[in-house]
């Protein structure tokens, strides 16, 4: 059973290579937004882990690493990697969806400003005074202007040689 909709293109390919004509159908698939990978792997290089790593290296026995240069180097790297993996293990963490840049003009500073915009918004919702509403509207309009101004200034600066 075929599910053919009218949202596609079909036709006949005319050619001299064969006795029959080839037909085709190209469906118009809906574009889906590609969500970036929301998980990332990182290592924590905190002061406590650095201290633990130095202590771990201090207790290791490197006598086998000083025998033959080639074998010793391999043994040293094996011990060092083990210490590194033990003290700085890989951790998988989620990326905050609000921290993702969704538009080309969104910079890290604008992301921070957007998060700061939540404070006047909450004040406006909790206590809808004329002052709170005015502060929120002013902050929101300023942020929207800055986003687009920054983007177009950078776009013009990058492409000024392409005129």
N, C-alpha and C positions, 0 to 999 in steps of 0.2 A: 504494500500500500504506500503510495507516494503522497507526500504532503507538499504540494506545489502551491505557492501563493502568487499573487500578482505583483509582489514586491521584487521581482527579478527580471532578468533579460534572457530571451531565448532567441535562437535563430538557426539558420542552416549555413554550413560552410560549403561553398561550391568550389570544387577542385577537379582537375583532370586526372588525378592519380588513381582514382577508384571508380567503379561503376555506380556506386551508390553515394548519396550525400550524407555528410555527418551533421548531426544536430547537436546543439549545446544548450545548456541552461545555466545561468549564473545567478545565484541567489543573493539578495541584498541582506546580508547578515547584520544584525544590530551590533553597533560598536559597543564594546564593554570597556569600562574604565579598568585599566590595569593598576591594581593596587600594588605598591612596592612591598617588598618583603618586610613584614613588621617585626621580624626577629633579627637580632644581630648578636654575634659572639664577641665578647670582649674579655680582657684580663684586667684585674684590679691591681694597679701598681701603687697601693697605699704605703704609707710609711711603715705600718706594722708588717706588711708583706715583704717590704724591702729589708727590714731588720731580720725577719725570719729567713730570707734568702741568704743574707750574709752569714747568719749563724749556721745555716745548713751547709754552706760552702766551707765554713771553718771546721766542721766535723767530718768532712769527706776525706777518704784515704786515697791520695793521688799517687801512691807508690807504683801502681801498675802503669800509670800514665807517663812515667819517666824512663821506661825501658828502651824501646826502639822508637825512633821518631815517628814513623808512620803508624805503628800500632798504638803508640802512646797518645798520639793526637786523636785517634779514633776513640780510645778509652776515655780521654779527657772530655771530648765532645759528648760522649754517652753519659758521663757523670754530670756534666754541666746541664745538659738538656733535661735529665731526670730531676735535678734540683729546681730548674726553672719551671717545669710542668707541675712539680709538687707545690711550690710556693706561689705560683701565679697560674692557677688552673683556668681553663676556658669556661666562661659562663655565658649562657644564653639569656638574653633579656629582651623584653618587648620595647619597641620604639613607641613613644607617645604619639598618637595620631595627630594631636594638636600641634606637635613640633615639626610636622612635615610641611615642606614648602609646596603649596599647591599651585601657585601662580608664579610666573617668572619674575615679577616685581617684588615678591615677598623675600625680604632679607631676614637675617637673624634678629636684627634690631626691630624690625616691624613685627616679627613673631612675638618678641617680648612686649612690645607696645600693645599688641592685640590681647595678650594675657592681662596686661595692666588695665585694659579697657573694661575688663570684667568687674573691677571694683566699683567704678561709677555706675555701671549697669545694675549691679546688685543694690546699690544705694537707691537708684531710681526706682527699682521694683519694690523694695521694702518700704521706702518712705518717698512717695511720689510728690515731693514739693517742687515748686517752680525752679528753685535753685538747683536741686539735684538733676532735674530733667535738662536744664540748660547746660550744666557741666558735662553731662553725658553726651548731649548732641554736639557740643563744641569739640570734645575730645574725639568723637567718632568722625566728624566731618574733617578735622585736621588729619587724622590717621589715613582716611581714604584719599585725601589730596596728596599726602606725602608718598603713599604707595605708588601712585601712578606717576607723580613727578619724578621720583627716583628711577623708576623703570625707564621712562622715556628719555631722561637725561643720559642714563647708561647706554641705551640703545643708540642714541644719536652719537655719543662719544665713540662707541665701538665701530660705527659704520660711517664716520665722517670721511674716511679715506675712499669709500666706495661710491662717491658721487659721480 
